[in-house]
């Protein structure tokens, strides 16, 4: 995925940003239980998609970071999974 494609997809992905050779977004929650519930839902969604992000989990936040190791950077699959996580978060807000 070239720079123009990444920029176009990022423009349609609110809150996601390019970070090195990955895309990432920070999700905020009221507390620990909500954060862990989100992490569990993300884990299941990504298991089904067979595309696994790096997660940084804190008390009231989770940073989700996608990259595709086989292409050495960002792929369309990263944006597809990001959109599914955004939809998931929208459904539990």
Secondary structure by P-SEA (a helix, b strand, c coil): ccaaaaaaaaaacccccccccbbbbbbbcccaaaaaaaaaaaaaaaaaacbbbbbbbcccbbbbbbbbcccccccaaaaaaaaaaaaaaaaac
